Amino acid sequence: MPLPDVITIDPLAAACRTAVSVPGSKSITNRVLALAALAEGETVLRGALWSEDTQVMVDCLRRLGCAIAVTADPAERSNRTMRVRGCGGHWRPGGGPDAPLDLFVGNAGTAARFLAALVTLGRGTYRLQGVARMHERPQHSLFEALRALGYRIDTPNGRLPAVIHGTGPRTGGCRVSVAESSQFASALLLGAGAGGWSVTIEGENPEELPYVAMTSRLIAGFPRNGGEVRIEPDASSGSYFWAINALSPVADGASAAPPGKRADLPAGAHRVTVSHWPASGLQMDEAFPRFLPLPAVVSRERDLGDSIMTAIALAPLATRAARFTELGRLRLQECERVRALRTELTKCGAEVREAGDTLEIAPGSLHGADIETYEDHRMAMCFAILALNVPGLRLHNPACVKKTFPNFFQKLADPDGVAAVIRDAADGRRLAGEELMAGEAG
């Protein structure tokens, strides 16, 4: 039975002391899947995330002729062990101009950008398309870089859907801007070895771009003739559980605070940790615990990646105003996240000011509201954590978490963990077990 269309979450009634595990990194999983497909021999990926975004990548690589065996991971429900038989970039030939080989990328930015570069190494025509939001997200800079390498890409507006004409490796150089997305640079770097490409990154120093640096490090350390790669937990996903420590629980035995009121216990009464927290430096968001309590200013470019959304959701509960800067890239992701965060927090009574790519949020009391998630997994998870402190939040379309964390609500409700009470908003019935799973694990 799937998650209901709308859920509520009871505020935590007691201090929570637990350790939580989270699935593997989506960013790392999709990068190493690409590298394994480009390699020779068999690569075993352990701790790989199994969610909508990574299933899209696996499905597309299989359509390109790459053999990938996927088996369950007994230690983590949303992880898999994957055995990838590399094909050195010698993909299944694409179709003719009138019948291209179709690849569906959903709303997975990593898959859309990485595959756009990789299919040029094949022979024939390939059509990349996704959901409507993916067709709105930028691709132009990547397409222009690939054209500079000599590849033909047909698209009326610089976005998906696009037909890409693969002609194999073409030694040459290209330049790419990362102003809209660092995934453009990562896509070209992943294919550069097999394609014979020299890639120049424009706009910012690539060493200052954490996701590009992640790609470069994974390429440098990848076993090109087969081997084993262990994928660390996803730091962005872990941020939601660390964030519980910034909430104030209702006193033991007391009822939840009424709307407009705050529990009178100080923040910090919870003690939640995330097991096997990464310390490799690969993920920008591994810094998240160091940003609790929230400082006065947090930058999307210098401080936190996607977990800055978690910090923004917490900001009304802080003891002082907080300013979140350089948020421009959030506008180009699964939804227009800056506007979405401002809109939904304002619904709850927060004082939020948007100026350029900055949000300024003042502390204050919050109340219940109907929360739209915009088909965005991170909006759903951010407001689910806020609901542990604010009574009366009604979360619409919670199943969108399947994009990166299908068992998020199971983790949240685990009686041996956070033990949150999650209910069907239609009838108030408490949900448990498989009712909390977002989609099929596959």
N, C-alpha and C positions, 0 to 999 in steps of 0.2 A: 504494500500500500504506500503510495507516494506521500511526500509532505503535503499538507493542506495548502491551499492558495494563500491563506493568511494565518499567521501564528502570533501568539503572545508569549512572553517569557516573564515569569515572576521574578521580582528583585530578590537577590540573595538575602536570606534571612539570618545567616550566620557567617562568621569569618570562614573563609575557604583556605584550607592548607593542603595542597596537593601538588603532584608533578604530572604534567601532561605531555604526551608525545604527539608530534605532528608529522604528516607525510613528507615525502621528499620534495626538493625544490623543483618547481615548474621550470624556472629559467635554466637550471642546470640540466634537467632531464631532456628538454627539447634540444639543447645544444649538443649534448653527448649522443643523442639519437642521430642527429645529423652527421656528427663525426664518425660514429660507428658505421653508418651506411656508406660513408665515403672511404672507409678503411678497407683493408684486406683482412681476411680471416674472420673469426668469430669473437665478438666482444660481449662480455656478460655485464649487464648493468644491474647493480643491486641497490635497493632502496629507491627505485625509480617511481615517480608519481604516476598514478593511474587515475586521471580525471578527464573531463571533456577536452581540455586543451592538448593533453598528451596523447589521448586516444586519436584525436584528429591527426596528429603528427605520425603516429604509428600507421594509421589507415592509409595516409597518403604515401608514405614510404613503401608500404606493401604494394600499392598500386603501381609504384615505380619499379617494382620487381625485387625489392629487398625482403629477404626472409627474416621475420621477427617472431620468435616464440615468446609468449607471455605466460608466466605462471604466478600464482598467488604468493604473497609474502606473509607468512604466519605471524610476523611481529607487528604488522601495520596494515590495516584493512585497505587503505587507499594507496598502498604501494604495490609494486610488482617487481619480480625479477624478469629481465628481458634478455634474451639471447639474440643478438643481431648478427646475421651473416652479411658482412660488408660486400659491396659490389664495386668498390672503387669509383663510384660516380657513373658507372656504365648502366644507366637506367633503362628500363623497358622503353622501346621507341614510342614516341608520341604519335598521335594520329596525323592525318593529312590536314591541310588548311581548313577543310570543311567539316572535319570530324576529329577535333583535338581530344587528347586524353584528359578527362575531367578530374580535377582535384578539388575537393571541398574542404575549406579551412575553417568553417564556422566563424567564430569571432576571436580566433587565436592569433594575436599579432605576431608572436614568434613563428608559428607555422607559416603564416601568410608571407612574411618577409624572408624567412630562411629558404622556403621552397621556391620562391620567385627567383632567387639567385641560383639555387641548386639545379633546377630543371633546365637551365641553359646548357648544362653539361651533357644533357641527353641529345637525342636526334629526333626531330619531328616537332609537332606542335602540342602544347599543353595549355589547358585553360584552368586558371585559378579563380575560384569564386567562393563566397562565404555568405553569412547572414547580412541583412540590410546594414547593420551598424558597421560591419567590416568593410562594406563598400563605401562608407563615408570616411574611413580612416586613411591617413596619408600614405602614399606609396611613391609619389612622383620622384623624389630625390633618388630613391633606389632604382627606379626604372631608367632615369637619365644616366646613372652610373653604368648600368648594364648596357645601355645603348652606346655609351662611349667605348665599351669593350667590343662593340660590333654586333651585339645581339638585337634582334627585332622583337619589339613588344607592342602589341596592338591594344590600346585602351583609349576610349574617347575623352577621358577626363583625368588621367594620371592616377587612377585608383582601380580597385577591383570592381567588376570582373575584368580579367586581362587574359589575352592569348599570348603566350610566350613561345617563340620559335627557337628550339634548342639546336645548336650547331656544334656542340662539343667544346672542349677547351680552346680558348683563344688567347694566346699570350698578349698581354697589353696592360695598360694602366688606366685607372679611373680615379675620379675624385667624388666624394660623397659628403653631403652635409648631414649633420646629426641634429640640426635645429629642431626638427619635428619628432624624431625618434632615433635613439642610438641603435635600434634593431637593424637599421639600414646598414650601418657599418659592420655590425656583427654578422649579418647575412653574407656580405662580401668577403669578410675575413674567413668565414667557415668554408666558402667555396674557393678561396684564393689558391690554396695548395694544388688542388686538382685542376683548377682552371688555368693556372699560370698567370694569375692576375696580380698586379701591384696596386694596392689600395691606399689612397691618400685621404685622410679624414679632415674635413674642413669645419670651421666654426668654433671648435674648442679643442684644447689639448686632449688627445684621446686618453692620456694617462689619468685625466681627471674625470673620465666617464666610467663609473664603476661597472656598468654592464658590458661595455666594450673591453674593459680590463678583464672581466670575468671570461669573456670569449677568448681573449688572447692567452690567458693562463690555461684554460681547458685545452686549447689547441696545442700549446707547448708541452703539456704533460700527458697527452692522449696516447695510448698504446696502438700505434698505427697498424701493427700486424697481428692484432688480436690480443686479448687479455681481459682484465676485469677492472671495472670502475665502480666505486661506491659513491652514491649520491647522498649528500648531507640533507638534513631536514630543511624545510622551507622557512626561512626567517620571517618573511612577510606573513605567512600563516601563523607562525608562532607569536607574532606581535599581539594578536587578539587575546591570547591567554596571559601574556605578561601584563597586558592592560588591565586585567582584573585587579591587580595590585593597586591601581589608582582609584578604585571605587571604594565607597564607604558602605559596608554592610549594615543592614538593619540589626539592632540588638537581638541576641538570642531570645527566642520565645516571643518577641514582639511582632506585631503585624507590620506589613510594608508601609512605608511612609505614604500619606495621601498625595495626590497630585499637587504640585507646587511646593512641596516640602522636601527637605533633604534629611537623610538620616544623620543623627548627631554624633556618630562615631567618626573619628578621624580617618582620612584615607591612609592606607597602609596596613589596615588590620588583616587584609588578605595576604596569604603567602603562597603564591602560585609560581611554579617554575616550569620551564620547558626542557624536557630531557634531551640530552645529546645536543645541546645548543651549539651551533657552528661557531668555530673560531678560526676558520681558514682565511678570512678576509675576502672570500669570493663574493659574498652577498652583502650589499650595502646595509640591508636591514638587520644584520646581526648586531648593529649598534643600538637597536631599539631600547633594550633595558636601561641603557645609560641615559635615556631621555625621560626617565621617570624619577621624580616628578618633572613635569614639563618645564623647560626653560622659557624665558620670555620670547625667544625667537628661534624658529626651526626652519631650515631651508630644504627644499626638495632637491636642489642640486648638490648641496654640500653635506647634508646631514643624514637624511633618510630617503629611501625610495618609496615604494608603494605603502610602507607602513606609516608614512606621514598622514595618510587618511585615518589610521587608527588614532594617532595623536590628535588630529583635528576633532574627531568625535569626542575625545575625552576633555577637550579644552574647556567647555562650560562648567565642568566639575572641579576645575583647578581653583587655586586660591588667588590667582592673579591673572590679568589679561595675557593672552599669548598671540603672537603674530607668526603666520606661516607664509613663507616667501618663495619666489621662483616656482610657482605652481603651474606654469604654462603647459607643461607636458601632460598634466592630469586632464586637460581639456580635450585631448586627442585620443583617449583610451577607450575603455569599454562603454563609457558614457561621458558626457561633459561633467567631469567629476567635481570641479570647483563649484559650478552652479548647483549641482545635485546636493553636495554637502551643505552649502549655504541654505538652500531651500528647505531641506529636511530638518536641519538643526533649528532653523527659524520656526518651523512648525511646532517644535518642542518648547519654544519659549526662549531659545538662546539669542543673545545679542551678537549678531555676526555682521561685519562690514567687509564688503568686497571692494578692493581698489586695485585695478590692474590685475596682476597675477598674485595678489596677496590677499589673505583672509586674516582679519583681526577679530578675535573672539573674546568676549568679556565673561567673567565668571557669573553664575546666577543659577536660580532654581529652574528646573525643567519640569515639564508635564507630559502626559501621554498624548499621542498623536498617531495618525495613520501614516506609516513610512513607506514611500515608494522606493523600490530598489533599482529601477531603471535597467533591469536585466544585468546588473553589475554585481558580481560575487562579492566584491570588497565593500560595496555599500551595505549589502545584507549582513556581512559579518561585523562590520563596524557598529551598526545599530543594534545587532543582537547583543553585543557586549554592553552597549549603553543601556539596553533594557534590563540588564542585571542590576541596575541602580535606579532606573526611572520607571515607575509603575505606569501601565496603560499604553505602552508602545505596541502598536499593531503592525507587524512586519509582513508586507506583501511580497509574494513570489519568493519565498525563502529558498526554493529549490535551485535558484540560480547559482548557489555556491558550488554546484557540481562542476563548474568550470575549472576550479583548482583544488577544491577541498570537499569531496562528496560526503564525507562522514563528519563534517564540522559539527552539526547539531547533535549527532550521537556522542561526540567527544564532550560537548558542552553539558549534556544531560547524564553522562556516565555517573552512576551512583557512587563509584569508587574514586571519582575525580571531582569536577566542579559541582556536579549534582544539581544542575539548573533544572527548574520545572518549566517545561515547554508545553504549551497547550494549543489545541485547535481553536482559533478565534471564533469559529462558528458556534461551538457548543461548550467551550471551556474544558473539554476533555483533555486529560494529560496524555501526552504522546510518549511512546517508548519504543525501543528496539528498531525494527526495520521501518517503522513509520517515520523515523528521523533521518533516513538515508535519502540523499538527493540523487535520484536517478539510479540506474543500474550500474553496478560496479564493473560488469563485463568480464 
